[in-house]
Amino acid sequence: MRIIRILTFAAGVSLMPGFLEAQGRAELPQREVDRINEASEVFTKAVLSSNWKMAASLYTEDAVLYAPGEAAVKGRPAIEVCLAASPAMANFTLRNTRAEGRDDIAYIQGTYVMTLASREGSEPAQTSGYYLEIRRRQPDGRWLTAVQMLSAHR
């Protein structure tokens, strides 16, 4: 069932550019892509400083987070709780590899790498993977994440 949901989501995102193009909407200007990348940098800094309130503020009120192996987390308050439950990180990086969209909606593809802080007597653990996001531009110009799906490398 989980695979079907992931495939359905991926198919929808892959069709989004064609749908938006058919609607005759203008492509996302570079300044908006830059704003999206800046929001990703703010998210990275918030995670590294364990500022979960700041990290969660980059999601819409009704956002959905799909973390690897976890149930969907719905809503900004629940996402903040989920993020706060994350193990301490020694390092965390995001790299947006593609950002496309129209008007007030964009999708972002990227990669992440995180190194969990070592626990007593153990080595730091590193994990990496891919992410796919749908972001919505807010009236104030901020790009907030409405849907985020993470996939860890196996």
Residue pairs with C-beta under 8 A, 6 or more apart in sequence:
6 149
9 132
9 147
9 149
10 132
13 107
13 132
13 134
16 105
16 107
17 100
20 101
20 102
20 103
20 105
21 102
23 102
25 102
25 103
26 102
26 103
27 100
27 101
27 102
28 99
28 100
28 101
28 102
28 106
32 101
32 106
32 137
32 143
33 99
33 106
35 141
35 142
35 143
36 96
36 99
36 106
36 108
36 135
36 143
37 96
37 99
39 58
39 135
39 142
39 143
39 144
40 94
40 96
40 108
40 110
42 54
42 58
43 55
43 58
43 94
44 92
44 93
44 94
45 51
46 52
46 54
46 55
46 58
47 55
47 83
47 86
47 89
47 92
48 89
48 91
48 92
50 84
50 88
52 80
52 83
52 84
53 80
55 80
55 83
56 76
56 77
56 79
56 80
56 83
57 76
58 144
58 145
59 65
59 76
59 79
59 144
59 145
59 146
59 148
60 76
60 136
60 144
60 145
60 146
61 75
61 76
62 74
62 75
62 76
62 146
63 74
63 75
63 76
63 79
63 144
63 145
63 146
63 147
63 148
64 72
64 73
64 74
64 146
64 147
64 148
65 72
65 73
65 74
65 79
65 82
65 148
65 150
66 72
66 73
66 147
66 148
66 149
66 150
67 73
67 82
67 150
68 129
68 150
68 151
68 152
69 152
70 82
73 79
73 82
87 116
87 117
88 116
88 117
89 114
89 115
89 116
89 117
90 115
90 116
90 117
90 118
90 124
91 113
91 114
91 115
92 112
92 113
92 114
92 115
93 112
93 113
93 114
94 110
94 111
94 112
94 131
95 110
95 111
95 112
96 108
96 109
96 110
97 109
97 110
97 111
98 107
98 108
98 109
98 110
99 106
99 107
99 108
99 109
100 106
100 107
101 107
101 135
103 137
104 136
104 137
105 134
105 135
105 136
105 137
106 134
106 135
106 137
106 143
107 132
107 133
107 134
107 135
108 131
108 132
108 133
108 134
108 135
109 130
109 131
109 132
110 130
110 131
110 133
111 128
111 129
111 130
111 131
112 128
112 129
112 130
112 131
112 150
113 126
113 127
113 128
114 126
114 127
114 128
115 124
115 125
115 126
116 124
116 125
116 126
116 127
117 124
118 124
127 152
127 153
128 152
128 153
129 150
129 151
129 152
129 153
130 150
130 151
130 153
131 148
131 149
131 150
131 151
132 148
132 149
132 151
133 145
133 146
133 147
133 148
133 149
134 145
134 146
134 147
134 148
135 143
135 144
135 145
135 146
136 143
136 144
136 146
137 143
138 144
